[in-house]
Amino acid sequence: MKNSIFYLLFAIILFANCKQTTVKQEKPKLVIGIVIDQMRYDYLTRYANRYGEGGFKRLLNNGFSLENAHYNYIPTYTAVGHTSIYTGTTPANHGIISNNWYDKFLKKSIYCVDDNTYKTVGNNGTYGQKSPFRLYTTTIADELHLSQNMKGKTIGISIKDRSAILPVGHTANGAYWYDGGNYNMFISSTFYMNNLPQWVKDFNANNKADEYLNTPWTTLYDIKTYGQSRADDNIFEGKFIGQQSPTFPKNLKELRKKNGNFSLIKAIPAGNTLTADFAKAAIIGENLGKSDYTDLLTVSFSSTDYVGHQYGVAAVETEDTYLRLDKDLADFFQFLDAQVGKDNYTLFLTADHAAVHVPSYLQSLKIPAHYLDIKKFREFILEVTKKYFNSVELIENVSNYQIFLNKEKIETLGLNLNTVAQKLADEVLNFDGVYKAVTARTLQTTSFTDGILNSLQNGYNQKFSGDVLMIPYPATLIYSNKGTSHGSGYSYDTHVPIIFYGNGIKKGSSAKKYEIIDIAPTISNLLKIEAPNGTSGKVIEEALDN
């Protein structure tokens, strides 16, 4: 009898201990948002057999991947993408309508995060005169701070200023971006602080960029194995100043002399490595994931975008950049395991936009592709206004496939604004390269529920956007015929990876169509906080281990 009681008690204690060890932590100690600039979804599949087990594959095998995730607005640019990811809404609500746009109130072109009311922190230059004041909604970072009574830390990191600033919103403890040229340092703005933390100063003093730039860029593996890419020497790729051809190896030590010195690191894979190095330093320096509160770190890898622009989708350089990034990610994930703890963090990985194949390359394959001559287009619309309204002073600005009308001049001439705008919308369809055009009035009074006009409408902001908005043919750029770009609402620009991983995330995948604006409400739901105040996305419930 005594033995039976003993074994029963032993079993109860053992069961209790086992049950205790499987209790799931309610919230992660650290959330990491990773954005890979200009990453197409098919880079996950195209290079799959070349990736190691610890980088992209670790997330795919152990996280939840959305295989049919898209942007649902136009334009697909860096600032807009980063903002939409972290606000859970589109330019129609958050106000960041491009990287640069014409401000019809100031009557000049502006840059999304420029703010000369603040000063650079880190050096005596002007590259730190930035803030998120043009962002009109909160981000996940803001809501996390509000939910914790401003406890915990939120930090934004990127080589690009806009990619560091916009994700962490208005209440961040810090945002840091890289100032190249002869400065070679991560800097910030007095919007966040008056002096760089010691860990940032120490990192800058280590001068890792110099080490990377003194090492030639050669392919990670034998160049003959890069079968997913075009021949290394071809007419569709740009090259650095001083190069005879866009080929490997690239003597960075020599090339940096004519290519902006330290700024060259932005345009090579080592720029991603430098970003990962800095992210690790931030986690250690700020003790992220070590307090009683949840911290958030946003990391944007920008060098993929610079490489993509210069060489295009199917270049050896692009393939090599992603193979190297895969290794950087594997190393970063191992660091997180050791520093924060495997069960203590949640991360998501996505992209701010994708990119089109080089249009001249598509043309060589007899696939329809185009280059729109913006100078001829401006001349064309002046001819239209001269013909129908006897004036060449009705156009104030043409940018981002939008026409801004001179409202004062239109009123002075006794013309009707909507009549002028509609005539232009009708006539620009006669210009080669313009596929669709609608007026702002149409977007205000008509609801497009799907298709590319729905994307145009989601990107239209009544306060800031133009009076006529246009959509070019597929595979059309206003760009050089070497290298590529992005910005459209077509799938080559909108289809990107979204992978959730870590605490609170299921293993699996989904082929259902999701939108990039679904990330913010999903992470908010995981953290049990309010979603950003402009959110229009939905929670991806099948990804959460509730």
Beta strands, then each sheet from edge to edge (+ up, - down):
strand 1: 30-36
strand 2: 64-70
strand 3: 100-103
strand 4: 108-111
strand 5: 120-121
strand 6: 154-158
strand 7: 174-179
strand 8: 185-189
strand 9: 295-301
strand 10: 345-350
strand 11: 370-371
strand 12: 395-399
strand 13: 402-405
strand 14: 434-439
strand 15: 468-472
strand 16: 476-477
strand 17: 495-502
strand 18: 508-515
sheet 1: 5+ 8- 7+ 6+ 9+ 1+ 10+ 17- 2+ 18+
sheet 2: 3+ 4-
sheet 3: 11+ 16+
sheet 4: 12+ 13- 15+ 14-
end
